[in-house]
């Protein structure tokens, strides 16, 4: 598995350092607001776990799942909700936690879907931002790293449901997915 990665972009130490800083920033912004942290599964589960532990405030967690990539390396544009929320978010301060903001198509769909549930506020926190591939007008208030236009895996991000368990984020060798 390690041999399939051409380059490590962010080490374990770099990830943890940036996530601690993001958690502190978000904790300051949401002090006394008990935000609802919504992880977009499956990719954000590792990031979400570390992020909420870095936030020294009361918060609640929730999960939803979507499918938009399948076994491809690009978003198909067809977003399908595969797991919905189990709680009401009306009048709650919501933070949608995503692994990567790429084309923006998935998050654009999700933000519209969640907005209909009338949260008090709603922001996006993404570990990785890939603005070169943006197709939808989506903005993340909280960002871990800006990444180049390369196919990245690890730390929850996958290719065909593999590589999520790498402890770092790396660029997958093209011969693996071409």
Beta strands, then each sheet from edge to edge (+ up, - down):
strand 1: 5-10
strand 2: 35-41
strand 3: 59-67
strand 4: 80-83
strand 5: 93-101
strand 6: 121-129
strand 7: 142-146
strand 8: 152-153
strand 9: 169-172
sheet 1: 1+ 9- 8+
sheet 2: 4+ 3- 2- 5- 6- 7-
end
